[in-house]
Amino acid sequence: MRFIARVYNKPFDQIKAYVEDFAELGKFLSEPMRTYSTGMKARFMFALSLAIDFDCYLIDEVIAAGDQRFQRRSHQELFEKRADRSMILASHIGEIIKAYCSRALVLHRGRGKVFSDLDLALDIYNDL
């Protein structure tokens, strides 16, 4: 966290407080990451990525990680509080694409095509 605070010129205490609150790892936050479960790592990294306000977010399927409460909080933080930001969401899950995206980019063999019709994009993706 100190490195991220330094890179983005943010107070370490501010970054730490946000991560502590959002990740809800309790006493485990001070433990080495090698002791974290996969879910704990995802919560930590997601919280750390939200501790800095960016103009654009690159998001993978971490929004589907964790329990329902964490998923709701993640949705609120990303899609409600940061609704004015640009986002690129990488996912293989059609329901997530339909829920959060207005366009889709289907990549195949190093080439990509953008679709505004999400159903068509998903049909093409599923046929690959």
LOFIFI-198521 format. One record per residue (C-alpha): x, y, z; residue in one letter. Coordinates in nm, 4 decimals, m for minus. Layout:
N
<atom x="X" y="Y" z="Z" aa="A"/>
...
end
This chain:
128
<atom x="0.0000" y="0.0000" z="0.0000" aa="M"/>
<atom x="0.2860" y="0.2371" z="0.0715" aa="R"/>
<atom x="0.4130" y="0.1935" z="m0.2827" aa="F"/>
<atom x="0.0711" y="0.2753" z="m0.4318" aa="I"/>
<atom x="0.0408" y="0.5795" z="m0.2041" aa="A"/>
<atom x="0.3837" y="0.7021" z="m0.3177" aa="R"/>
<atom x="0.3224" y="0.6376" z="m0.6880" aa="V"/>
<atom x="m0.0076" y="0.8274" z="m0.6858" aa="Y"/>
<atom x="0.1076" y="1.0892" z="m0.4330" aa="N"/>
<atom x="m0.1699" y="1.0088" z="m0.1860" aa="K"/>
<atom x="m0.1430" y="0.9980" z="0.1928" aa="P"/>
<atom x="m0.0682" y="0.6425" z="0.3072" aa="F"/>
<atom x="m0.3133" y="0.6706" z="0.5980" aa="D"/>
<atom x="m0.5931" y="0.7601" z="0.3558" aa="Q"/>
<atom x="m0.5174" y="0.4592" z="0.1316" aa="I"/>
<atom x="m0.4873" y="0.2246" z="0.4296" aa="K"/>
<atom x="m0.8129" y="0.3449" z="0.5864" aa="A"/>
<atom x="m1.0029" y="0.2922" z="0.2608" aa="Y"/>
<atom x="m0.8586" y="m0.0570" z="0.2090" aa="V"/>
<atom x="m0.9281" y="m0.1540" z="0.5712" aa="E"/>
<atom x="m1.2878" y="m0.0394" z="0.5435" aa="D"/>
<atom x="m1.3662" y="m0.1816" z="0.2004" aa="F"/>
<atom x="m1.1786" y="m0.5136" z="0.2082" aa="A"/>
<atom x="m1.2985" y="m0.5997" z="0.5595" aa="E"/>
<atom x="m0.9993" y="m0.8254" z="0.6266" aa="L"/>
<atom x="m0.9694" y="m0.7219" z="0.9896" aa="G"/>
<atom x="m0.6527" y="m0.8404" z="1.1624" aa="K"/>
<atom x="m0.5469" y="m1.0264" z="0.8455" aa="F"/>
<atom x="m0.4695" y="m0.6974" z="0.6710" aa="L"/>
<atom x="m0.1380" y="m0.6834" z="0.8561" aa="S"/>
<atom x="m0.0507" y="m1.0449" z="0.7700" aa="E"/>
<atom x="0.1732" y="m1.1337" z="0.4713" aa="P"/>
<atom x="m0.0226" y="m1.1711" z="0.1460" aa="M"/>
<atom x="0.1165" y="m1.5221" z="0.1011" aa="R"/>
<atom x="m0.1140" y="m1.6242" z="0.3878" aa="T"/>
<atom x="m0.4251" y="m1.4843" z="0.2156" aa="Y"/>
<atom x="m0.6805" y="m1.7059" z="0.0477" aa="S"/>
<atom x="m0.7667" y="m1.6302" z="m0.3149" aa="T"/>
<atom x="m1.0799" y="m1.4463" z="m0.2015" aa="G"/>
<atom x="m0.8882" y="m1.2381" z="0.0504" aa="M"/>
<atom x="m0.6351" y="m1.1395" z="m0.2164" aa="K"/>
<atom x="m0.9152" y="m1.0399" z="m0.4520" aa="A"/>
<atom x="m1.0818" y="m0.8273" z="m0.1840" aa="R"/>
<atom x="m0.7527" y="m0.6602" z="m0.0942" aa="F"/>
<atom x="m0.6506" y="m0.5855" z="m0.4523" aa="M"/>
<atom x="m0.9968" y="m0.4637" z="m0.5468" aa="F"/>
<atom x="m1.0084" y="m0.2319" z="m0.2448" aa="A"/>
<atom x="m0.6601" y="m0.1034" z="m0.3239" aa="L"/>
<atom x="m0.7575" y="m0.0316" z="m0.6844" aa="S"/>
<atom x="m1.0581" y="0.1703" z="m0.5660" aa="L"/>
<atom x="m0.8547" y="0.3674" z="m0.3124" aa="A"/>
<atom x="m0.7281" y="0.5844" z="m0.5977" aa="I"/>
<atom x="m0.9738" y="0.7831" z="m0.8097" aa="D"/>
<atom x="m0.9055" y="0.7087" z="m1.1749" aa="F"/>
<atom x="m1.0726" y="0.8443" z="m1.4871" aa="D"/>
<atom x="m1.0884" y="0.4935" z="m1.6344" aa="C"/>
<atom x="m1.0979" y="0.1515" z="m1.4697" aa="Y"/>
<atom x="m0.9904" y="m0.1785" z="m1.6220" aa="L"/>
<atom x="m1.1914" y="m0.4456" z="m1.4439" aa="I"/>
<atom x="m1.1809" y="m0.8220" z="m1.4671" aa="D"/>
<atom x="m1.4300" y="m1.0636" z="m1.3177" aa="E"/>
<atom x="m1.3354" y="m0.9683" z="m0.9619" aa="V"/>
<atom x="m1.6791" y="m0.8080" z="m0.9335" aa="I"/>
<atom x="m1.8176" y="m1.1620" z="m0.9225" aa="A"/>
<atom x="m1.5850" y="m1.2598" z="m0.6361" aa="A"/>
<atom x="m1.6755" y="m1.2782" z="m0.2715" aa="G"/>
<atom x="m2.0036" y="m1.3119" z="m0.0935" aa="D"/>
<atom x="m2.3201" y="m1.1288" z="m0.1962" aa="Q"/>
<atom x="m2.2549" y="m0.8428" z="0.0447" aa="R"/>
<atom x="m1.9098" y="m0.7808" z="m0.1054" aa="F"/>
<atom x="m2.0557" y="m0.8011" z="m0.4558" aa="Q"/>
<atom x="m2.3209" y="m0.5408" z="m0.3656" aa="R"/>
<atom x="m2.0577" y="m0.3093" z="m0.2168" aa="R"/>
<atom x="m1.8382" y="m0.3555" z="m0.5237" aa="S"/>
<atom x="m2.1298" y="m0.2726" z="m0.7516" aa="H"/>
<atom x="m2.2114" y="0.0390" z="m0.5509" aa="Q"/>
<atom x="m1.8493" y="0.1598" z="m0.5489" aa="E"/>
<atom x="m1.7920" y="0.1002" z="m0.9199" aa="L"/>
<atom x="m2.1216" y="0.1498" z="m1.0951" aa="F"/>
<atom x="m2.2966" y="0.3994" z="m0.8725" aa="E"/>
<atom x="m2.0309" y="0.6145" z="m0.7035" aa="K"/>
<atom x="m1.8094" y="0.6106" z="m1.0131" aa="R"/>
<atom x="m2.0839" y="0.6182" z="m1.2753" aa="A"/>
<atom x="m1.9170" y="0.9172" z="m1.4399" aa="D"/>
<atom x="m1.5970" y="0.7195" z="m1.5116" aa="R"/>
<atom x="m1.5017" y="0.5107" z="m1.8108" aa="S"/>
<atom x="m1.4689" y="0.1379" z="m1.7586" aa="M"/>
<atom x="m1.3363" y="m0.1531" z="m1.9550" aa="I"/>
<atom x="m1.4672" y="m0.4835" z="m1.8229" aa="L"/>
<atom x="m1.3044" y="m0.8125" z="m1.9208" aa="A"/>
<atom x="m1.5362" y="m1.1092" z="m1.8710" aa="S"/>
<atom x="m1.6391" y="m1.4432" z="m2.0146" aa="H"/>
<atom x="m1.9742" y="m1.4323" z="m1.8355" aa="I"/>
<atom x="m2.2601" y="m1.3153" z="m2.0562" aa="G"/>
<atom x="m2.4789" y="m1.2039" z="m1.7659" aa="E"/>
<atom x="m2.2054" y="m0.9718" z="m1.6393" aa="I"/>
<atom x="m2.1561" y="m0.8252" z="m1.9875" aa="I"/>
<atom x="m2.5303" y="m0.7647" z="m2.0254" aa="K"/>
<atom x="m2.5618" y="m0.6150" z="m1.6781" aa="A"/>
<atom x="m2.2733" y="m0.3680" z="m1.6988" aa="Y"/>
<atom x="m2.1797" y="m0.3012" z="m2.0614" aa="C"/>
<atom x="m2.3213" y="m0.0977" z="m2.3478" aa="S"/>
<atom x="m2.0794" y="m0.2400" z="m2.6073" aa="R"/>
<atom x="m1.8678" y="m0.5508" z="m2.6407" aa="A"/>
<atom x="m1.5362" y="m0.6269" z="m2.8042" aa="L"/>
<atom x="m1.4978" y="m0.9861" z="m2.9184" aa="V"/>
<atom x="m1.1356" y="m1.0920" z="m2.9576" aa="L"/>
<atom x="m1.0329" y="m1.3915" z="m3.1663" aa="H"/>
<atom x="m0.6876" y="m1.4825" z="m3.2939" aa="R"/>
<atom x="m0.5468" y="m1.1390" z="m3.2224" aa="G"/>
<atom x="m0.8261" y="m0.9524" z="m3.3978" aa="R"/>
<atom x="m1.1227" y="m0.7762" z="m3.2453" aa="G"/>
<atom x="m1.4606" y="m0.6439" z="m3.3451" aa="K"/>
<atom x="m1.6807" y="m0.4042" z="m3.1466" aa="V"/>
<atom x="m2.0542" y="m0.4701" z="m3.1174" aa="F"/>
<atom x="m2.3286" y="m0.2465" z="m2.9817" aa="S"/>
<atom x="m2.5645" y="m0.5471" z="m2.9971" aa="D"/>
<atom x="m2.4572" y="m0.7431" z="m2.6888" aa="L"/>
<atom x="m2.6653" y="m1.0491" z="m2.7746" aa="D"/>
<atom x="m2.4987" y="m1.0740" z="m3.1146" aa="L"/>
<atom x="m2.1550" y="m1.0299" z="m2.9596" aa="A"/>
<atom x="m2.2247" y="m1.3033" z="m2.7057" aa="L"/>
<atom x="m2.3610" y="m1.5372" z="m2.9753" aa="D"/>
<atom x="m2.0455" y="m1.4869" z="m3.1808" aa="I"/>
<atom x="m1.8237" y="m1.5299" z="m2.8748" aa="Y"/>
<atom x="m2.0035" y="m1.8508" z="m2.7729" aa="N"/>
<atom x="m1.9640" y="m1.9933" z="m3.1247" aa="D"/>
<atom x="m1.5858" y="m1.9473" z="m3.1226" aa="L"/>
end
